[in-house]
Structure formats: structure tokens, C-alpha cells
Amino acid sequence: MQPPVFLPPSLTSLYCSADTDALFLELISNRPKEELLLFLDYALEDETWCEEHRSFLKDALQLVSSLFFKDRLPAKAAHKLATALCRHMSVIHPLIPQDLTFQIEGRHVSANRFLFGVSCDFFHALVYPSEKEEEEDPAILITDIPYTLFLLIHEFVMNGHIDTLWKHEQEELYLLLKQASRLRLEGLSTLCQELLKRYVSRDNAIAILQTAHQEKWLLLKSACCHLIDAMSLGVKLSDEEAAGEVDPLLTSSPFFFEFLQFSHTALELFSSLKHLITHLICKGSLTEDPVFIEVVQKAPKVVSVDISNSPTLSPYLSAIPAHIAELNASQCLWLTDSTFRYLITLCPHLKRLSLDGNSQLGYSALGELKKLPYLHALDLSHIEQLKDEDFTVILKACRELSELKLVACRQLTRNTFFELGRQLPNLIKLDLSRCSITDIALLEITLRCRQLCILKLNRCEELSEKGILQAVSEAHSLQKLELGGRKLSPYATEQLLPWM
């Protein structure tokens, strides 16, 4: 029997000489279940092979459904197979077992238990009950989804798309989106939001934005934010880069609101959205305007305040709520040892603090960080005069840090980086871009910081390719690696690709 044309050599050598019965027996009896799923995943890409071996595919898919019911298939591999099945549904639809029946409003809808089981937790619990009593074509009663909407959900789960969704009215798309959100069908939610974006206008953007934020419809929210930004109202709402730095412990969904000026239109919009705002941004000279007091105290959910680039120590900073957890005081030339002490007294509960670009801060100011017992994220980037002895003070003051940025702190030597690994073993995110770190110092960090997930090493010119590969091999929790400005060999590119 000829194997599927896309089958990798490792699988081809095992199955190319077998007939379909022998192949099926080999897959279900002597091979790991992951290998069965892998074979099916590749086989589905060869639609001609599928047409010629329909009996094998039908038996294999029936087995997959049964194995998944018994929790004997790896979840990740099962989801990958479900995606492949949907992609080729036009060819394999007659082979898909219709081993499930839903009853909605007195009508019956046939479906595949495996595809519905992997689609979301809601359907998994329905079609694979905890008692694990496998039934023959069980009928499941659906009472909280209208029949017309369920047919759309059924089409999405079985095919991965809905061909005629674009024809549906706005109201029906919203109803479907609410069901998709409730069921946590992320793909369907994305499809609905992409279509609903066309209904966002200058007249309804604010109202839709409020709903989208509360429902966590991020694509629709983003579309509203970008439209409002383009209306030149004196504000900026879209901040994707900053959104990536949001504290994961934040209990409510982040909502960024940046004043570009305290104009009448900006303040009107603030009044409409103040109950949603978690991150308030008033850069530059806005902190010197008395209106700053009003806005910073009227946003009840605010947890983060950005006063970066403010030119002077404004008396209105005292209005900042003492409970805030995040403060961005980057490039504030008025920050000195004494004013920094004052700033800390205003915000004693900080969890995140950015001092990016404040090269004027001295030894004694950095020692004041010990007065922030909850601090776990610190940005000291572009403090060019920061030396080893200064950083020793920081390490003693901030032993609970999980996030640290030291971009372009070029005077720090390998002694600092050795101590960093020893003193901050709980680091999760670390940015050493443009630092003078060596191979052996980087290895020390990855050996000691066992929870390190995100590592940024852009333009670290003293690192060798070999050193990076060795350090990454020891970073067992690593999820993301940045190496901007470096040309890698084909071998290193292949080895590091999972983290790039």
C-alpha cells in the first residue's frame, strides 16, 4: 500500500508496505496513540489517498472518537487533528461518524462527538459526561441555545467556518457572538467580531466600545479604539504595546486612556468611560494642569498612572490615589534622590515601577526601593550611569522581583549578572537588550532563574551564538526569546525557532 504523499520518512518506513487492515492493527495495537493522530493528520493532507482508503479512515475516526471519550488521547494532538478534519471536511464528510444527536426545540441535529468534544469545555462536558458511560448515539437536550443559532454553531464546529455568516444581520451576529463567548468558542467569536467591525461608526463607537470591553470582545474593542483615536478628540485609547505589559494579576480587563490634551471633547469622553479606565496616561506637562487632580481621582478602577516626561515636580501629583499598583515615571528630569523619596510616599503599594531614562537618580534614591514591599516589576532601562555597586543596592532592596528591564545599562559587568541570577531566582521576564553580558553570565542566569519565561537579548554584542544556545538549553521554562540585531546561522535559527 502506498503511503500518503505528505507522510514524513519516519512514518513512511513503518507503513508503506502494509495493507489497510495491517496498518490499522499496527496503529491501534503497537504504536503510541500520538502516532495514530500524527498519521491521520498527515493522511488528511492527501485527499486522493483519503478517497482510496475510505474504509480505513472511517474506522480510524470512529476509534479516535471512542478513545477521546475514554480520555486516552493527548488533548493537544486531538485539537490538532480536529483542525485538520475541519480543513478537509468537504472530502471526508461522508466518513465522519454521526455518533451524536442534539435535541433543540423539538428538532434533532446529528453531529460528531469527537469534534464537539474538543471544541470547548461546555460541549466536552455534555458529550463526554464524567460518569464515562458510553452510549449509542446519545441524544442531548439543549435548552439555552435557540435552534437557528445552534445550526450556525454546529456548522462552525463541524467545518471550522460558516460560509454564509456574512449574510446575517447585525443583531443575529451579536446574539451568536454572545453564545460563542459563553461557550468559549474562540474561533467563532473571532469570526463574529470581524464581521461586526463593519458596523462601527463615529455615532456608535463609544457605546459599542463599552459593551465590547465589558464582554471582553478584544477585536471589536480594538476597532472602536482605533476609530475614536482617528476622530482627533484629544485622547488615545489604543495601546497594544503597553497592553502586553499589563500585570497578569489585574482582576479587571485593562482599559487604557491617554489624554493628549485636557480639551472639552477629551474630558467629555473621559466622563463617558471613566468607570472602565484602569490605566490613566497623562504625559508631559499635563500633570501641571489642575484638571489632572479631577481626572486622576474620578476613575474608580484606575490601578496605573503614567506621568512620564513630566517637566517638573507638580504639586498636583499628590492627588494620585495611594492604592495604585503601577506607576510610570520614565524620563522625569525632576526626579532626584529627595523627590523620589516623596514619590514613593505617595504610592507605597506599587507592584510595578518604571524609571526608564532617569539617569540623574543616585545611589541613595535607588536604596529607597526597599520601601516598596510589593514591588515585583522594575524598569531601570537607559540609566546609563548604573554601576555594579548601585545594582547591589537594588538587589538588596528588591528581592521579590519577577520582572526586570535593564536595557542599555552598559556599565553593568558580569559581576552584576552573576549576582542577578543568585539574588533574583524568581524572575519570569528579563530584558538585557544592549547590555554587556557575556556567555558565562547568561548561562548563570538561566541555570538559576528556573521560572524565566521571557528573555530579551537584542543587540547584546558580547554574546556568542554558542553561548546563547547553551543558555537556552538550560532555560526549561522559556517561552519567548528576542535576539534582534543578530544574524544567526541556519543551525542556530532551527534550534531557537520554538522560542523566536
Buried (B, 14 or more C-beta within 10 A) or exposed (E): BEBBEBBEEEBBEBBBEBEBEEBBEBBBEEBEBEBBBBBBBBBBBBBEBBEBBEEBBBBBBBBBBBBBBEEEBEEEBBBBBBBBBBBBBEBBEEBBBEBBBBEBEEEEBEBBBBBBBBBBEEBBEBBBBEEEEBEEEBEBEBEEBBEEBBBBBBBBBBBBBBEEBEEBEEEBBBBBBBBBBBBEBEBBBBBBBBBBBEBBEEEEBBEBBBBBBEBEBBBBBBBBBBBBBEEEBBBBBBBEEBBEBBBEEBEEBBBBBBBBBBBEEBBEBBEEBBEBBBBBBBBBBBBBBEBBBBBBEBBEBBBBBBBBBBEEBBEBBEBBBEEBBBBBBBBBBBBBBEBBBBBBEBBEBBBBBBBBBBEBBEBEBBBBBBEBEEBBBBBBBBBEEBBBEBBBBBBEBBEEBBBBBBBBBEBBBBEBBBBBBEBBBEBBBBBBBBBBBBBEBBBBBBEBBEBBBBBBBBBBEEBEBEBBBBBBEBBEEBEEBBBEEBEBEEEBEEBBEEBE
